Amino acid sequence: DAERQSVKYFQVMNLESRIGEVYDGVISGIIDRGIIVEVVYSKCEGLMPFDSLYEAFDLETSRLKATGKRTGKVFKMGDKVKVKVMDTDLIAKQINFELVEEES
């Protein structure tokens, strides 16, 4: 657990000075609060909160897919996305992303 916490701390430190920058990412998880995205170049993981997206989403019970209630847009594990670093919290060891554009 201490090793994971240390790795996460340094991931947040890495992106702390890069707020506003855009990166290629891959969806690595889906939770109640949003979509977890791993930045391709650095392997840093952060959250793209559902409340930052353009509509509400339904989650599958398997947590492998989220579907937009209005448009039917689907985000699933392994999808490629472009994200912008919105903010970081070194104490909480959290990175927040915003969706920039979707890739197919």
Secondary structure, 3 states (H helix, E strand, C coil): CHHHHHHHHHHHHHHHCCCCCEEEEEEEEEECCEEEEEECCCCCEEEEEHHHCCCCEEECCCCCEEEECCCCCEEECCCEEEEEEEEEECCCCEEEEEEEEECC
